[in-house]
Amino acid sequence: MSTIAPRTLINWRRQFHAYPETGWTEFATTARVIQTLESMGHQVLTGTQVINPDFVRGYNQQAVKNSQAAAKAAGVDEGILLRIGDYTGCAAVFDTGRPGPVVALRFELDCVNVQESTCTSHTPQQENFASSQPGFMHACGHDGHMAIGLGVAQWLMDHRDQLHGCVKLLFQPAEEGVRGARPMAESGILDDVDFFACGHLGCDIPSNTIVAAPEKFLSTLKIDMSFQGKAAHAGMEPHLGKNALAAACHTTLQLLSLPTHGEGMTRVNVGVLHGGEGRNVIPSHAQMQVEVRGENEKINNFMYEEAMRRAQGAALSFDVQLETQIMGEAVNFVPDDEMTELIMSIARDIPSVEHVQRSMNFNGSDDATVLIKRVQSHGGKAAYFVIGSDLKAGHHQSEFDIDEDQLFTGYTLFTQLLERLLLAR
């Protein structure tokens, strides 16, 4: 029942790849998705229709304004930008008007803060679709995910007379930093969903392989820490200063020595540390960007509480003020056996798929787990699968590139899933 040409998926992917935007700034990307969906005939919700602002984290107002202005300058339809408002993301709601289950599928919009390789052997450079935005790149596969999502949207319209129930295609902002899923979940758009599915390209799995239900998703919290002390002359009056940078450095060492947990995996990282005013000034301020992870919520909460205790202790020791803010979150994923078996059955019937694995250790985080938990909390079933893709370099690296043939594999897996769940028999 395929209705899309593989080249169409590749073209869509390349269009997104050439204009990457980071989380909460995906205005041109969201507008392109909306225009494409509406040209197919879909009803599209956007802005606060799919995002609850009360749960938005990691939102930089100036970056948002800059991206809105850039989208206008690039000729993006101003009417669509007005509909989007200040919160990116959208959802197509495909209702057949016939009784049946409600299915939701998730696809991500954002890129990562990576400068794309300029090497002449890098395919996006060879084929002239490399990032046009310095310092930003689709180095995780989200450009391919969006292309697959649009392909699924076209398939739905082409088969609308044969289906029953309702499908919601969620194009989620700000997956990087695990910021976008919670406000999308809290919009209520998932509260009537019976089946939820999403997938990821790559993940160190080779092409022509499907992993039906990865395990060991790590719960995580992303934390910004700000230390505020008092500046003073480093030579004449150092005793009058309160060294915020020293407190932050002490916290860094304390965090990197956090104990592991006997019941499962843990992770901690200090990704950013900066502060101070100058060489001869006692530093009055310092900022840190920190993350903790755990194999489940219990372990992750242990890591968070230990991290906070050490940061608070350092602030007390150096007599400075500490402010912290949660910037993102994800939880662990417990797959539903019913959906896992269905994904495996479908994957075995896809001609391009040579290997089907039941599971793998994911050992990372994805805030799709927040959406999954919302669906499972009211009795819905969920699946998260990996679509293998040979990679030139790992995720979030400058020479990252996907095997574009796997776009059609992903498209086929999603559409066959919808066929199994919604086809009138």
Secondary structure, DSSP 8 states (H G I E B T S, - for coil): ---S-HHHHHHHHHHHHHS---TT--HHHHHHHHHHHHHHT-EEEEGGGT--GGG--S--HHHHHHHHHHHHHTT--HHHHHHHTT---EEEEEE-SSS--EEEEEEE---BS------TTSHHHHTT-S-SSTT-B--SSHHHHHHHHHHHHHHHHHTGGGB-SEEEEEEES-TTTT-SHHHHHTTTTTTT-SEEEEEEE-TT--TTEEESS-B---EEEEEEEEEE-B--BTTT-GGG-B-HHHHHHHHHHHHHT---BTTB-EEEEEEEEEE-S-TTB---EEEEEEEEEESSHHHHHHHHHHHHHHHHHHHHHTT-EEEEEEEEEE------HHHHHHHHHHHHT-TT--EEES--B--S--THHHHHHHHHHTT-EEEEEEE----SS-TTSTT----THHHHHHHHHHHHHHHHHHB--
